[in-house]
Amino acid sequence: MERPSTPSRFNQVVVLIASIQRQLGLHPCTTLLLGLCFFLPALLLGMSSLQRPFLNRRGTAELFEIRRARLVQSFKADPSEPVPRIWQQRLGPTAAPDRWARHGRGLWWLIWLEDGEPLLALPAVSRSSSLDLLFADELHRCSFNQLPPLKRREPSALEQSCLQRLTSGTSVQWQPSGLASISGSLFPALASVSYGCLRVALQGDRLLAEGPVAPSPFASLQTHHKEHPANFVRFDPPSAYLELNSVSLQPLLGSLFNNSLFAEQLDSRYGLPKEVREVLLNAPVVVRLDALEAGRFQVSIQARLMLAADQTDRIKRSLDAVATALLQRGFQRVQRSLLSPEGQPSDRVADVWLDPQGHPQGGWSLSPPLQNQVELLLSLGDAPRLSPKPLKRMGQQRLRLKARPDQLVRLDWLGPDWPRVLRQASQLELEMTALPTQQQPGWLRLQLEVR
């Protein structure tokens, strides 16, 4: 297992702040959805069972201390597989194969502290209830030994359950700095899941993961979703590269809309004050990412929001403000009939925005009121159109997402730095049965078809 590339904390903050306007202003839906879909599988690359290591006063207790480690992964060893590279680096080419063979199918861990390479943790040969901590170098070992002791306190129920996952099976735990090292410029869009702890399993051609996610530390959250095994979902052939259905935009765009820099730009440049942003965040949403056969872009992104009819005037004023900003940037507005999925014109009109060369860049369409609701279609990359049958949420799902990672790789949306298991996956399904808030964690399940 190789460590994800991680910039220094100062550079990381600078890069992330600078990227908010650039990345999200150019491709807000793309950034958001890819972040939600794909940072998680990037963490889930191990496979789990050994007696739980004893949490002693120094090494092991702080090793798994959720307040300190930015990323922890537990793996199940398989002696029939090649010796992991990091074992050879830390143990040496002679000792590593012997230790790997004698380790059997027990657990081992990679732990990223705040700085430096991950440390490798193995059950001690002499006593499996304690751990050998293998550092990248002596400097890293000294830095670890100089860490001040953490304030003693009773761990919360969520922290205890996460620790149980890490010491009894294949799991992954992260906090914001660990998530940032994986997601890079996508990090600002992921605040609602900036803390998480998932149990992971590989069953046949499925990678399954399940657990709590939250925008704030687990120490401040005392309740969590009742655990039960995730059932297999049937992987039907997807009708789009990506589909999403959520009861609201809040878990997706809430952190961005509330970011002071981003919110100021939305308000001053695009006429989206806080009141309008809250309306949009509370709206149910369906999103599709579809391939385009011709034109400047390879794909289009369309979002469908259902809004209360009494918000129509407010939404129209905001759209007018956005239109003024686009006209000032040289775009041209034309009105066209909204097309059906089969390409036939409808009675509904869409505002389509063209670049100076006459290529569609996106647009919107606001429906007449129907049953005290209006439908707002927003499109990037092509003119809006009436969507085919949308992805449906089932049972207790509050958010559901389907994607085709291998096709996104073909579009160069997933670069070579993403893990192979993700880049080669033909289908992914993600659901949340509870959405994260500042007071309570959400509950996430993920299934990935691997090859």
Secondary structure, DSSP 8 states (H G I E B T S, - for coil): --------HHHHHHHHHHHHHHHHHH-HHHHHHHHHHHHHHHH-------------TTHHHHHT-TTT-SEEEEEE--TTS---HHHHHHH-TTHHHHHHHHHTT-EEEEEE-SSSS-EEEEE-SS-TTSEEEE-SSHHHHHHHHTS---------HHHHHHHHHHTTSSEEEE-HHHHHHHHGGGGGGGGGGSEEEEEEEEETTEEEEEEEEESS-GGG------------------SSSEEEEES-SHHHHHHHHTSHHHHHHHHHHH---HHHHHHHHTS-EEEEEEE-SSSS-SEEEEEEEEEEGGGHHHHHHHHHHHHHHHHHTT-EEEEEEEE-TTS-EEEEEEEEEE-TTS-EEEEEEE---BTTEEEEEEEESS--B--SS-----TT-SEEEEE-HHHHHHTTSS-TTS-HHHHT-SEEEEEEEE---SSS-EEEEEEEE--
